[in-house]
Amino acid sequence: MALGLARLGLMTIETLWISLAGLVPVYLGTKLGTRVRDRMDAETFRKVVLIMLIIFGVILVGKLFAS
């Protein structure tokens, strides 16, 4: 995929570094999520994740109408 984007001129060295830098928070978030999931009941974890997704969705819709 990266090669295809590079051929189209959409993947530059700058965007590559930004993408690589984005892997750090993804990795840390995954580790944190795993720890939290291990300490929580599965049903509670699902509910927390669902509530977070709903909140983020509402925020995104709010930003859409605010601009």
Buried (B, 14 or more C-beta within 10 A) or exposed (E): EEEEBBEEEEBEEEEEEEEEEEEEEEEEEEEEEEEEBEEEEEEEBEEEEEEEEEEEEEEEEEEEEEE
